[in-house]
């Protein structure tokens, strides 16, 4: 019996093999993780991981060059479970302030904002940018991706820009770092997280396990 493919979109902008290794650790025996830039493989997959690391402009250029902008949208429209990670989440939004402003995929209404050069907490203490390290993520709604993950669990972040959704009902989870921002989003069969589950130990593996089993 052929295995069900979990395709990790390879457009040259992400720590793909760490994500693949983590997914392979938790997926079912009848599933196979494939890192690929082949549109046919992605289109035939059961579910899709859309990662990203680096500058948004560079990521968008490669996504468009490979036709992944239309491909990812078509797979979402087809009802497949899709999970974005880090910049892969930011690319789903309408617009990013990074690189003097970049139009993104506009699959979810919202904007990606820079934390700021003079960024402080509520007590006026200066905060480092990028936001790097472990932080608590609070569930904004009950969702299958949070199965067996406690509310307020810590996940690993590395980012200088944060997501602000136009529609709070689409927020999967939130985090505070000077400001409150969306640490995850969801809409039907599309979900995404700002943190790196593949670097987040047991909680991250559980989230990837949940994704591998998610039936929207």
MDTraj code that builds the backbone (N, CA, C; nanometers):
import mdtraj as md
import numpy as np

residues = "UNK UNK UNK UNK UNK UNK UNK UNK UNK UNK UNK UNK UNK UNK UNK UNK UNK UNK UNK UNK UNK UNK UNK UNK UNK UNK UNK UNK UNK UNK UNK UNK UNK UNK UNK UNK UNK UNK UNK UNK UNK UNK UNK UNK UNK UNK UNK UNK UNK UNK UNK UNK UNK UNK UNK UNK UNK UNK UNK UNK UNK UNK UNK UNK UNK UNK UNK UNK UNK UNK UNK UNK UNK UNK UNK UNK UNK UNK UNK UNK UNK UNK UNK UNK UNK UNK UNK UNK UNK UNK UNK UNK UNK UNK UNK UNK UNK UNK UNK UNK UNK UNK UNK UNK UNK UNK UNK UNK UNK UNK UNK UNK UNK UNK UNK UNK UNK UNK UNK UNK UNK UNK UNK UNK UNK UNK UNK UNK UNK UNK UNK UNK UNK UNK UNK UNK UNK UNK UNK UNK UNK UNK UNK UNK UNK UNK UNK UNK UNK UNK UNK UNK UNK UNK UNK UNK UNK UNK UNK UNK UNK UNK UNK UNK UNK UNK UNK UNK UNK UNK UNK UNK UNK UNK UNK UNK UNK UNK UNK UNK UNK UNK UNK UNK UNK UNK UNK UNK UNK UNK UNK UNK UNK UNK UNK UNK UNK UNK UNK UNK UNK UNK UNK UNK UNK UNK UNK UNK UNK UNK UNK UNK UNK UNK UNK UNK".split()
xyz = np.array([
    [0.0852, -0.1196, 0.0000],
    [0.0000, 0.0000, 0.0000],
    [0.0885, 0.1243, 0.0000],
    [0.0618, 0.2174, -0.0913],
    [0.1414, 0.3401, -0.0985],
    [0.1123, 0.4279, 0.0228],
    [0.2156, 0.4988, 0.0648],
    [0.2024, 0.5831, 0.1831],
    [0.1446, 0.7200, 0.1478],
    [0.0809, 0.7807, 0.2460],
    [0.0278, 0.9159, 0.2306],
    [0.1418, 1.0150, 0.2502],
    [0.1541, 1.1091, 0.1568],
    [0.2665, 1.2024, 0.1568],
    [0.2342, 1.3273, 0.2379],
    [0.3273, 1.3635, 0.3269],
    [0.3281, 1.4965, 0.3871],
    [0.4395, 1.5725, 0.3167],
    [0.4036, 1.6678, 0.2316],
    [0.5012, 1.7409, 0.1514],
    [0.5480, 1.8663, 0.2253],
    [0.6793, 1.8824, 0.2352],
    [0.7384, 2.0048, 0.2883],
    [0.7862, 2.0871, 0.1696],
    [0.7264, 2.2041, 0.1499],
    [0.7569, 2.2879, 0.0335],
    [0.8986, 2.3418, 0.0413],
    [0.9784, 2.3080, -0.0571],
    [1.1175, 2.3509, -0.0626],
    [1.1324, 2.4607, -0.1675],
    [1.1409, 2.5853, -0.1190],
    [1.1707, 2.6954, -0.2098],
    [1.3023, 2.7634, -0.1712],
    [1.3867, 2.6842, -0.1019],
    [1.5214, 2.7291, -0.0714],
    [1.5322, 2.8236, 0.0459],
    [1.4258, 2.8367, 0.1268],
    [1.4249, 2.9369, 0.2337],
    [1.3720, 2.8760, 0.3633],
    [1.4457, 2.7818, 0.4199],
    [1.3986, 2.7252, 0.5454],
    [1.4867, 2.6136, 0.5937],
    [1.4768, 2.5860, 0.7225],
    [1.5510, 2.4756, 0.7823],
    [1.4681, 2.3488, 0.7629],
    [1.4647, 2.3029, 0.6393],
    [1.3681, 2.2016, 0.5998],
    [1.3954, 2.0659, 0.6621],
    [1.5223, 2.0314, 0.6745],
    [1.5528, 1.8964, 0.7191],
    [1.5277, 1.8782, 0.8690],
    [1.5379, 1.9846, 0.9472],
    [1.4994, 1.9758, 1.0884],
    [1.3492, 1.9514, 1.1006],
    [1.2726, 2.0247, 1.0193],
    [1.1273, 2.0045, 1.0204],
    [1.0920, 1.8647, 0.9722],
    [1.1615, 1.8181, 0.8678],
    [1.1348, 1.6837, 0.8157],
    [1.1669, 1.5773, 0.9194],
    [1.2808, 1.5921, 0.9869],
    [1.3204, 1.4950, 1.0881],
    [1.2196, 1.4886, 1.2021],
    [1.1718, 1.6062, 1.2458],
    [1.0736, 1.6103, 1.3538],
    [0.9428, 1.5449, 1.3110],
    [0.8978, 1.5740, 1.1890],
    [0.7735, 1.5148, 1.1396],
    [0.7860, 1.3629, 1.1246],
    [0.9009, 1.3185, 1.0734],
    [0.9224, 1.1741, 1.0580],
    [0.9153, 1.1019, 1.1924],
    [0.9538, 1.1721, 1.2982],
    [0.9553, 1.1142, 1.4319],
    [0.8144, 1.0890, 1.4857],
    [0.7171, 1.1678, 1.4365],
    [0.5831, 1.1624, 1.4962],
    [0.4735, 1.1150, 1.4009],
    [0.5008, 1.1076, 1.2720],
    [0.3927, 1.0728, 1.1792],
    [0.3602, 0.9242, 1.1869],
    [0.2480, 0.8870, 1.1314],
    [0.2008, 0.7485, 1.1354],
    [0.2806, 0.6611, 1.0393],
    [0.2700, 0.5307, 1.0584],
    [0.3442, 0.4364, 0.9749],
    [0.3027, 0.4429, 0.8285],
    [0.1789, 0.4854, 0.8040],
    [0.1322, 0.4912, 0.6654],
    [0.1556, 0.6279, 0.6018],
    [0.2372, 0.7127, 0.6681],
    [0.2692, 0.8442, 0.6148],
    [0.4187, 0.8535, 0.5820],
    [0.4498, 0.9344, 0.4815],
    [0.5879, 0.9562, 0.4403],
    [0.6126, 1.1057, 0.4238],
    [0.7204, 1.1546, 0.4841],
    [0.7562, 1.2957, 0.4753],
    [0.8502, 1.3159, 0.3573],
    [0.8172, 1.4116, 0.2699],
    [0.8969, 1.4380, 0.1509],
    [0.9263, 1.5872, 0.1419],
    [1.0546, 1.6235, 0.1366],
    [1.0961, 1.7617, 0.1116],
    [1.1071, 1.7783, -0.0389],
    [1.0309, 1.8724, -0.0972],
    [1.0242, 1.8779, -0.2428],
    [0.9918, 2.0178, -0.2952],
    [1.0422, 2.0453, -0.4150],
    [1.0015, 2.1638, -0.4900],
    [0.9196, 2.1250, -0.6122],
    [0.8864, 1.9969, -0.6236],
    [0.8109, 1.9436, -0.7367],
    [0.6617, 1.9700, -0.7174],
    [0.6053, 2.0512, -0.8051],
    [0.4642, 2.0896, -0.7917],
    [0.3719, 1.9686, -0.7973],
    [0.4071, 1.8700, -0.8773],
    [0.3216, 1.7510, -0.8888],
    [0.3203, 1.6696, -0.7594],
    [0.4358, 1.6612, -0.6946],
    [0.4426, 1.5890, -0.5675],
    [0.3609, 1.6618, -0.4614],
    [0.3751, 1.7929, -0.4583],
    [0.3005, 1.8726, -0.3609],
    [0.1501, 1.8607, -0.3860],
    [0.1119, 1.8650, -0.5130],
    [-0.0305, 1.8570, -0.5478],
    [-0.0897, 1.7204, -0.5156],
    [-0.0056, 1.6174, -0.5123],
    [-0.0554, 1.4831, -0.4840],
    [-0.0465, 1.4465, -0.3362],
    [0.0091, 1.5361, -0.2547],
    [0.0289, 1.5077, -0.1128],
    [-0.1026, 1.5092, -0.0365],
    [-0.1020, 1.4395, 0.0767],
    [-0.2198, 1.4379, 0.1645],
    [-0.2294, 1.5679, 0.2441],
    [-0.1135, 1.6200, 0.2842],
    [-0.1069, 1.7440, 0.3622],
    [0.0253, 1.8123, 0.3343],
    [0.0329, 1.9428, 0.3664],
    [0.1446, 2.0252, 0.3215],
    [0.1977, 2.1096, 0.4365],
    [0.3299, 2.1113, 0.4498],
    [0.3989, 2.2005, 0.5435],
    [0.4646, 2.3108, 0.4621],
    [0.4394, 2.4360, 0.5009],
    [0.4889, 2.5533, 0.4276],
    [0.5799, 2.6333, 0.5217],
    [0.7104, 2.6032, 0.5231],
    [0.8020, 2.6695, 0.6164],
    [0.8593, 2.7983, 0.5567],
    [0.9526, 2.8575, 0.6281],
    [1.0215, 2.9753, 0.5761],
    [1.1146, 3.0342, 0.6793],
    [1.2349, 3.0706, 0.6344],
    [1.3332, 3.1392, 0.7177],
    [1.4030, 3.2421, 0.6296],
    [1.4233, 3.3635, 0.6830],
    [1.4933, 3.4651, 0.6058],
    [1.4071, 3.5871, 0.5820],
    [1.4492, 3.6683, 0.4854],
    [1.3802, 3.7930, 0.4541],
    [1.2556, 3.7656, 0.3708],
    [1.1493, 3.8361, 0.4020],
    [1.0215, 3.8141, 0.3344],
    [1.0314, 3.8400, 0.1845],
    [1.1040, 3.9448, 0.1449],
    [1.1129, 3.9751, 0.0011],
    [1.1759, 3.8588, -0.0751],
    [1.2862, 3.8058, -0.0225],
    [1.3523, 3.6930, -0.0876],
    [1.2601, 3.5715, -0.0931],
    [1.1902, 3.5476, 0.0171],
    [1.0980, 3.4337, 0.0217],
    [0.9872, 3.4480, -0.0817],
    [0.9277, 3.5671, -0.0895],
    [0.8193, 3.5887, -0.1853],
    [0.8680, 3.5745, -0.3288],
    [0.9883, 3.6224, -0.3570],
    [1.0423, 3.6092, -0.4915],
    [1.0544, 3.4625, -0.5323],
    [1.1044, 3.3802, -0.4414],
    [1.1203, 3.2386, -0.4731],
    [0.9856, 3.1677, -0.4801],
    [0.8950, 3.2028, -0.3897],
    [0.7610, 3.1437, -0.3924],
    [0.6933, 3.1717, -0.5270],
    [0.7036, 3.2945, -0.5750],
    [0.6416, 3.3305, -0.7033],
    [0.7154, 3.2671, -0.8207],
    [0.8490, 3.2643, -0.8129],
    [0.9276, 3.2075, -0.9234],
    [0.8915, 3.0610, -0.9465],
    [0.8683, 2.9893, -0.8393],
    [0.8354, 2.8473, -0.8485],
    [0.6859, 2.8209, -0.8679],
    [0.6064, 2.9281, -0.8637],
    [0.4622, 2.9113, -0.8772],
    [0.3948, 2.8590, -0.7519],
    [0.4666, 2.8667, -0.6376],
    [0.4104, 2.8161, -0.5125],
    [0.2971, 2.9039, -0.4610],
    [0.2914, 3.0294, -0.5053],
    [0.1828, 3.1166, -0.4604],
    [0.0482, 3.0594, -0.5048],
    [0.0383, 3.0242, -0.6315],
    [-0.0863, 2.9658, -0.6823],
    [-0.1029, 2.8214, -0.6365],
    [0.0086, 2.7483, -0.6275],
    [0.0026, 2.6079, -0.5872],
    [-0.0502, 2.5930, -0.4451],
    [0.0053, 2.6702, -0.3524],
    [-0.0384, 2.6603, -0.2126],
    [-0.1853, 2.7000, -0.2007],
    [-0.2229, 2.8077, -0.2697],
    [-0.3631, 2.8502, -0.2656],
    [-0.4550, 2.7408, -0.3193],
    [-0.4164, 2.6773, -0.4285],
    [-0.5016, 2.5730, -0.4864],
    [-0.5159, 2.4538, -0.3931],
    [-0.4093, 2.4215, -0.3199],
    [-0.4154, 2.3084, -0.2270],
    [-0.5011, 2.3423, -0.1045],
    [-0.4944, 2.4657, -0.0609],
    [-0.5827, 2.5103, 0.0477],
    [-0.7276, 2.5046, 0.0011],
    [-0.7525, 2.5558, -0.1202],
    [-0.8887, 2.5540, -0.1754],
    [-0.9399, 2.4115, -0.1924],
    [-0.8479, 2.3173, -0.2132],
    [-0.8866, 2.1764, -0.2295],
    [-0.9197, 2.1100, -0.0965],
    [-0.8943, 2.1804, 0.0147],
    [-0.9305, 2.1290, 0.1461],
    [-0.8218, 2.0521, 0.2179],
    [-0.6993, 2.0510, 0.1638],
    [-0.5909, 1.9780, 0.2297],
    [-0.5440, 2.0514, 0.3549],
    [-0.5065, 1.9777, 0.4597],
    [-0.4462, 2.0422, 0.5763],
    [-0.3115, 2.1050, 0.5383],
    [-0.2963, 2.2324, 0.5681],
    [-0.1734, 2.3071, 0.5383],
    [-0.1284, 2.3772, 0.6652],
    [0.0019, 2.3644, 0.6962],
    [0.0585, 2.4291, 0.8147],
    [0.1768, 2.5155, 0.7736],
    [0.1704, 2.6455, 0.8029],
    [0.2823, 2.7365, 0.7821],
    [0.3647, 2.7488, 0.9096],
    [0.4950, 2.7695, 0.8934],
    [0.5854, 2.7853, 1.0078],
    [0.6728, 2.9084, 0.9880],
    [0.6803, 2.9926, 1.0911],
    [0.7670, 3.1107, 1.0972],
    [0.7380, 3.2045, 0.9795],
    [0.8352, 3.2295, 0.8905],
    [0.8095, 3.3162, 0.7763],
    [0.7001, 3.2567, 0.6874],
    [0.6876, 3.1238, 0.6882],
    [0.5776, 3.0604, 0.6168],
    [0.4420, 3.1067, 0.6668],
    [0.4328, 3.1434, 0.7944],
    [0.3105, 3.2033, 0.8480],
    [0.2971, 3.3477, 0.7986],
    [0.4058, 3.4233, 0.8060],
    [0.4003, 3.5642, 0.7677],
    [0.3632, 3.5821, 0.6209],
    [0.4098, 3.4905, 0.5357],
    [0.3801, 3.5003, 0.3929],
    [0.2315, 3.4852, 0.3634],
    [0.1576, 3.4241, 0.4536],
    [0.0143, 3.4040, 0.4313],
    [-0.0654, 3.5323, 0.4456],
    [-0.0063, 3.6318, 0.5094],
    [-0.0764, 3.7561, 0.5393],
    [-0.0840, 3.8484, 0.4169],
    [-0.1456, 3.9637, 0.4364],
    [-0.1661, 4.0584, 0.3274],
    [-0.0389, 4.1343, 0.2926],
    [0.0337, 4.1808, 0.3954],
    [0.1473, 4.2704, 0.3708],
    [0.2440, 4.2626, 0.4871],
    [0.3729, 4.2795, 0.4567],
    [0.4770, 4.2841, 0.5600],
    [0.5523, 4.4157, 0.5515],
    [0.5887, 4.4698, 0.6674],
    [0.6690, 4.5920, 0.6729],
    [0.8162, 4.5669, 0.6390],
    [0.8570, 4.4402, 0.6374],
    [0.9977, 4.4076, 0.6145],
    [1.0417, 4.4490, 0.4737],
    [1.1716, 4.4818, 0.4601],
    [1.2287, 4.5194, 0.3295],
    [1.1535, 4.6365, 0.2667],
    [1.1185, 4.7352, 0.3505],
    [1.0482, 4.8570, 0.3067],
    [0.9069, 4.8297, 0.2554],
    [0.8548, 4.7127, 0.2863],
    [0.7170, 4.6796, 0.2508],
    [0.7090, 4.5792, 0.1386],
    [0.6427, 4.4666, 0.1655],
    [0.6292, 4.3594, 0.0670],
    [0.4856, 4.3069, 0.0703],
    [0.4238, 4.2991, -0.0462],
    [0.2927, 4.2357, -0.0550],
    [0.3109, 4.0839, -0.0457],
    [0.2295, 4.0220, 0.0386],
    [0.2408, 3.8778, 0.0601],
    [0.1264, 3.8053, -0.0113],
    [0.0942, 3.6852, 0.0308],
    [-0.0005, 3.6015, -0.0427],
    [-0.1466, 3.6404, -0.0211],
    [-0.1734, 3.7135, 0.0860],
    [-0.3089, 3.7623, 0.1146],
    [-0.4104, 3.6481, 0.1262],
    [-0.3666, 3.5387, 0.1873],
    [-0.4577, 3.4270, 0.2123],
    [-0.5298, 3.4424, 0.3459],
    [-0.4757, 3.5303, 0.4306],
    [-0.5389, 3.5668, 0.5572],
    [-0.5240, 3.7179, 0.5717],
    [-0.6301, 3.7901, 0.6059],
    [-0.6179, 3.9353, 0.6188],
    [-0.5407, 3.9749, 0.7446],
    [-0.4342, 4.0509, 0.7260],
    [-0.3541, 4.0952, 0.8387],
    [-0.2200, 4.1477, 0.7906],
    [-0.1407, 4.1964, 0.8859],
    [-0.0144, 4.2606, 0.8528],
    [0.0977, 4.2108, 0.9432],
    [0.2184, 4.2187, 0.8903],
    [0.3383, 4.1790, 0.9629],
    [0.4127, 4.3059, 1.0008],
    [0.4295, 4.3286, 1.1322],
    [0.4856, 4.4532, 1.1840],
    [0.6222, 4.4311, 1.2476],
    [0.7090, 4.5303, 1.2344],
    [0.8404, 4.5281, 1.2989],
    [0.8235, 4.5577, 1.4476],
    [0.8922, 4.4818, 1.5319],
    [0.8835, 4.5067, 1.6758],
    [0.9291, 4.6487, 1.7094],
    [1.0357, 4.6978, 1.6436],
    [1.0829, 4.8343, 1.6664],
    [1.2266, 4.8389, 1.7129],
    [1.2911, 4.9516, 1.6882],
    [1.4306, 4.9700, 1.7302],
    [1.4417, 5.0084, 1.8772],
    [1.3444, 5.0794, 1.9276],
    [1.3423, 5.1189, 2.0690],
    [1.2278, 5.0462, 2.1376],
    [1.2412, 4.9169, 2.1436],
    [1.1336, 4.8289, 2.1884],
    [1.1486, 4.8021, 2.3374],
    [1.0439, 4.8267, 2.4147],
    [1.0502, 4.8112, 2.5602],
    [0.9307, 4.7330, 2.6119],
    [0.9463, 4.6782, 2.7338],
    [0.8343, 4.6095, 2.7974],
    [0.7483, 4.7094, 2.8736],
    [0.6500, 4.6582, 2.9497],
    [0.5561, 4.7474, 3.0189],
    [0.6213, 4.8290, 3.1296],
    [0.7428, 4.7875, 3.1699],
    [0.8154, 4.8613, 3.2733],
    [0.9199, 4.9560, 3.2149],
    [0.9258, 4.9630, 3.0822],
    [1.0213, 5.0514, 3.0166],
    [1.1581, 4.9897, 2.9935],
    [1.1748, 4.8638, 3.0299],
    [1.3032, 4.7968, 3.0080],
    [1.3182, 4.7618, 2.8607],
    [1.4367, 4.7849, 2.8071],
    [1.4610, 4.7613, 2.6653],
    [1.4574, 4.6114, 2.6341],
    [1.3888, 4.5758, 2.5277],
    [1.3796, 4.4374, 2.4825],
    [1.4642, 4.4192, 2.3570],
    [1.5284, 4.3042, 2.3477],
    [1.6115, 4.2747, 2.2312],
    [1.5250, 4.2350, 2.1122],
    [1.5684, 4.2789, 1.9970],
    [1.5087, 4.2374, 1.8706],
    [1.6222, 4.1811, 1.7852],
    [1.6120, 4.0583, 1.7360],
    [1.4904, 3.9758, 1.7295],
    [1.4471, 3.9167, 1.8634],
    [1.3200, 3.8855, 1.8696],
    [1.2639, 3.8070, 1.9791],
    [1.3153, 3.6646, 1.9595],
    [1.4041, 3.6217, 2.0471],
    [1.4702, 3.4924, 2.0304],
    [1.4685, 3.4154, 2.1604],
    [1.4165, 3.2947, 2.1547],
    [1.4144, 3.2094, 2.2728],
    [1.2751, 3.1577, 2.3024],
    [1.2597, 3.1083, 2.4253],
    [1.1355, 3.0431, 2.4661],
    [1.0347, 3.1439, 2.5185],
    [0.9091, 3.1243, 2.4808],
    [0.8027, 3.2115, 2.5299],
    [0.6722, 3.1323, 2.5362],
    [0.5836, 3.1803, 2.6237],
    [0.4553, 3.1130, 2.6447],
    [0.3586, 3.1435, 2.5309],
    [0.2854, 3.0428, 2.4898],
    [0.1819, 3.0581, 2.3877],
    [0.0476, 3.0217, 2.4510],
    [-0.0464, 3.1134, 2.4396],
    [-0.1775, 3.0955, 2.5001],
    [-0.2818, 3.0673, 2.3915],
    [-0.3647, 2.9672, 2.4165],
    [-0.4632, 2.9247, 2.3183],
    [-0.5712, 3.0321, 2.3026],
    [-0.5942, 3.0747, 2.1811],
    [-0.7016, 3.1699, 2.1537],
    [-0.8329, 3.0994, 2.1266],
    [-0.8260, 2.9698, 2.0968],
    [-0.9455, 2.8897, 2.0724],
    [-0.9114, 2.7429, 2.0917],
    [-1.0144, 2.6654, 2.1101],
    [-0.9971, 2.5205, 2.1166],
    [-0.9748, 2.4697, 1.9748],
    [-0.8689, 2.3933, 1.9532],
    [-0.8343, 2.3503, 1.8181],
    [-0.7616, 2.2171, 1.8247],
    [-0.7768, 2.1369, 1.7198],
    [-0.7123, 2.0062, 1.7169],
    [-0.5605, 2.0145, 1.7275],
    [-0.5002, 2.1233, 1.6813],
    [-0.3547, 2.1362, 1.6888],
    [-0.3052, 2.1531, 1.8324],
    [-0.3946, 2.1896, 1.9236],
    [-0.3562, 2.2053, 2.0655],
    [-0.3796, 2.0774, 2.1467],
    [-0.4195, 1.9694, 2.0832],
    [-0.4463, 1.8463, 2.1572],
    [-0.3232, 1.8047, 2.2391],
    [-0.3435, 1.7800, 2.3672],
    [-0.2383, 1.7378, 2.4608],
    [-0.1260, 1.8404, 2.4774],
    [-0.1564, 1.9671, 2.4488],
    [-0.0619, 2.0772, 2.4719],
    [-0.1290, 2.1741, 2.5686],
    [-0.0669, 2.1976, 2.6818],
    [-0.1301, 2.2823, 2.7830],
    [-0.1317, 2.4285, 2.7395],
    [-0.2344, 2.4988, 2.7842],
    [-0.2450, 2.6419, 2.7592],
    [-0.1304, 2.7130, 2.8311],
    [-0.0568, 2.7960, 2.7585],
    [0.0581, 2.8653, 2.8162],
    [0.1888, 2.7894, 2.8012],
    [0.1879, 2.6800, 2.7255],
    [0.3108, 2.6035, 2.7006],
    [0.4148, 2.6925, 2.6314],
    [0.5428, 2.6582, 2.6533],
    [0.6510, 2.7376, 2.5961],
    [0.6984, 2.6766, 2.4630],
    [0.7189, 2.7662, 2.3665],
    [0.7707, 2.7285, 2.2358],
    [0.8879, 2.8202, 2.1998],
    [0.9649, 2.7786, 2.1002],
    [1.0875, 2.8507, 2.0645],
    [1.0630, 2.9453, 1.9461],
    [1.0988, 3.0724, 1.9662],
    [1.0779, 3.1773, 1.8661],
    [1.2114, 3.2357, 1.8194],
    [1.2158, 3.2771, 1.6924],
    [1.3241, 3.3609, 1.6393],
    [1.2617, 3.4496, 1.5320],
    [1.2365, 3.5771, 1.5645],
    [1.1766, 3.6665, 1.4643],
    [1.1857, 3.8118, 1.5093],
    [1.1915, 3.9005, 1.4112],
    [1.1951, 4.0446, 1.4350],
    [1.0642, 4.1122, 1.3963],
    [0.9772, 4.0379, 1.3294],
    [0.8492, 4.0892, 1.2827],
    [0.7378, 3.9997, 1.3363],
    [0.6254, 4.0603, 1.3685],
    [0.5157, 3.9833, 1.4286],
    [0.3855, 4.0083, 1.3539],
    [0.2959, 3.9131, 1.3650],
    [0.1696, 3.9151, 1.2910],
    [0.0594, 3.9801, 1.3734],
    [-0.0140, 4.0679, 1.3077],
    [-0.1358, 4.1257, 1.3641],
    [-0.2495, 4.0958, 1.2667],
    [-0.3384, 4.0063, 1.3071],
    [-0.4504, 3.9662, 1.2219],
    [-0.5599, 4.0722, 1.2218],
    [-0.6262, 4.0885, 1.1080],
    [-0.7415, 4.1788, 1.1009],
    [-0.8623, 4.1193, 1.1717],
    [-0.8723, 3.9863, 1.1679],
    [-0.9873, 3.9170, 1.2257],
    [-0.9395, 3.8314, 1.3425],
    [-0.9696, 3.8736, 1.4650],
    [-0.9213, 3.8024, 1.5831],
    [-0.9780, 3.6610, 1.5927],
    [-1.0907, 3.6346, 1.5256],
    [-1.1495, 3.5006, 1.5277],
    [-1.0602, 3.3992, 1.4566],
    [-0.9638, 3.4460, 1.3775],
    [-0.8726, 3.3577, 1.3056],
    [-0.7433, 3.3321, 1.3833],
    [-0.7353, 3.3839, 1.5049],
    [-0.6159, 3.3648, 1.5858],
    [-0.6199, 3.2288, 1.6545],
    [-0.5140, 3.1513, 1.6355],
    [-0.5003, 3.0194, 1.6980],
    [-0.4401, 3.0310, 1.8372],
    [-0.3413, 3.1199, 1.8514],
    [-0.2757, 3.1401, 1.9800],
    [-0.2062, 3.2743, 1.9819],
    [-0.1708, 3.3198, 2.1026],
    [-0.1061, 3.4500, 2.1161],
    [0.0115, 3.4417, 2.2120],
    [0.1007, 3.5388, 2.1976],
    [0.2197, 3.5508, 2.2818],
    [0.2422, 3.6981, 2.3120],
    [0.3092, 3.7263, 2.4228],
    [0.3453, 3.8643, 2.4551],
    [0.4962, 3.8793, 2.4588],
    [0.5439, 3.9801, 2.3889],
    [0.6833, 4.0208, 2.3965],
    [0.6842, 4.1713, 2.3729],
    [0.6647, 4.2459, 2.4792],
    [0.6467, 4.3898, 2.4677],
    [0.5067, 4.4268, 2.4239],
    [0.4577, 4.3578, 2.3234],
    [0.3198, 4.3709, 2.2752],
    [0.2610, 4.2306, 2.2625],
    [0.1317, 4.2219, 2.2605],
    [0.0659, 4.0951, 2.2324],
    [0.0589, 4.0777, 2.0810],
    [0.0929, 3.9581, 2.0334],
    [0.0859, 3.9323, 1.8899],
    [0.0350, 3.7902, 1.8657],
    [-0.0061, 3.7661, 1.7436],
    [-0.0591, 3.6348, 1.7072],
    [0.0553, 3.5364, 1.6867],
    [0.0587, 3.4327, 1.7700],
    [0.1602, 3.3283, 1.7573],
    [0.1125, 3.2149, 1.6683],
    [-0.0142, 3.2193, 1.6301],
    [-0.0690, 3.1182, 1.5415],
    [-0.1981, 3.1673, 1.4806],
    [-0.2318, 3.1142, 1.3650],
    [-0.3556, 3.1501, 1.2977],
    [-0.4194, 3.0248, 1.2402],
    [-0.5479, 3.0324, 1.2150],
    [-0.6178, 2.9176, 1.1565],
    [-0.7447, 2.9640, 1.0869],
    [-0.7734, 2.8955, 0.9791],
    [-0.8976, 2.9188, 0.9048],
    [-0.9283, 2.7916, 0.8270],
    [-1.0299, 2.7203, 0.8714],
    [-1.0677, 2.5935, 0.8085],
    [-0.9491, 2.4975, 0.8068],
    [-0.8995, 2.4603, 0.6886],
    [-0.7903, 2.3632, 0.6785],
    [-0.6520, 2.4276, 0.6736],
    [-0.6436, 2.5581, 0.6927],
    [-0.5167, 2.6311, 0.6947],
    [-0.4827, 2.6734, 0.8365],
    [-0.3606, 2.6433, 0.8791],
    [-0.3122, 2.6879, 1.0094],
    [-0.1657, 2.7279, 0.9947],
    [-0.1161, 2.8044, 1.0890],
    [0.0241, 2.8454, 1.0857],
    [0.0665, 2.8894, 1.2246],
    [0.1972, 2.8788, 1.2500],
    [0.2529, 2.9218, 1.3784],
    [0.3789, 3.0034, 1.3548],
    [0.4001, 3.1044, 1.4395],
    [0.5192, 3.1878, 1.4291],
    [0.6426, 3.1178, 1.4871],
    [0.6221, 3.0376, 1.5886],
    [0.7338, 2.9682, 1.6541],
    [0.7794, 2.8487, 1.5700],
    [0.8885, 2.7866, 1.6133],
    [0.9438, 2.6708, 1.5445],
    [0.9100, 2.5439, 1.6231],
    [0.8089, 2.4686, 1.5818],
    [0.7777, 2.3444, 1.6548],
    [0.8921, 2.2445, 1.6504],
    [0.9685, 2.2437, 1.5422],
    [1.0788, 2.1472, 1.5298],
    [1.1926, 2.1762, 1.6270],
    [1.1914, 2.2959, 1.6889],
    [1.2928, 2.3324, 1.7877],
    [1.2347, 2.3413, 1.9287],
    [1.1088, 2.2997, 1.9431],
    [1.0358, 2.3219, 2.0681],
    [1.0129, 2.1943, 2.1485],
    [1.1034, 2.0994, 2.1349],
    [1.1041, 1.9782, 2.2173],
    [0.9693, 1.9064, 2.2154],
    [0.9248, 1.8580, 2.3288],
    [0.8069, 1.7720, 2.3354],
    [0.6800, 1.8423, 2.2875],
    [0.6632, 1.9686, 2.3262],
    [0.5423, 2.0415, 2.2855],
    [0.5393, 2.0615, 2.1348],
    [0.6549, 2.0915, 2.0769],
    [0.6616, 2.1089, 1.9330],
    [0.6347, 1.9807, 1.8586],
    [0.6900, 1.8702, 1.9091],
    [0.6637, 1.7409, 1.8469],
    [0.5157, 1.7042, 1.8565],
    [0.4541, 1.7384, 1.9682],
    [0.3116, 1.7095, 1.9833],
    [0.2301, 1.7893, 1.8821],
    [0.2669, 1.9154, 1.8606],
    [0.1939, 1.9952, 1.7626],
    [0.2089, 1.9364, 1.6228],
    [0.3299, 1.8923, 1.5871],
    [0.3502, 1.8304, 1.4564],
    [0.2754, 1.6975, 1.4462],
    [0.2708, 1.6217, 1.5553],
    [0.1922, 1.4982, 1.5577],
    [0.0431, 1.5307, 1.5339],
    [-0.0032, 1.6343, 1.6012],
    [-0.1426, 1.6751, 1.5838],
    [-0.1699, 1.7149, 1.4378],
    [-0.0744, 1.7859, 1.3770],
    [-0.0908, 1.8243, 1.2370],
    [-0.0968, 1.7015, 1.1479],
    [-0.0138, 1.6031, 1.1751],
    [-0.0101, 1.4825, 1.0919],
    [-0.1404, 1.4041, 1.1003],
    [-0.2188, 1.4274, 1.2056],
    [-0.3455, 1.3569, 1.2252],
    [-0.4689, 1.4449, 1.2039],
    [-0.4462, 1.5734, 1.1814],
    [-0.5535, 1.6731, 1.1741],
    [-0.6463, 1.6446, 1.0570],
    [-0.7752, 1.6402, 1.0870],
    [-0.8792, 1.6249, 0.9843],
    [-0.9752, 1.7428, 0.9943],
    [-0.9451, 1.8523, 0.9245],
    [-1.0291, 1.9734, 0.9369],
    [-1.1747, 1.9480, 0.8956],
])
top = md.Topology()
chain = top.add_chain()
for i, resn in enumerate(residues, 1):
    res = top.add_residue(resn, chain, resSeq=i)
    for name in ("N", "CA", "C"):
        top.add_atom(name, md.element.get_by_symbol(name[0]), res)
traj = md.Trajectory(xyz[None], top)
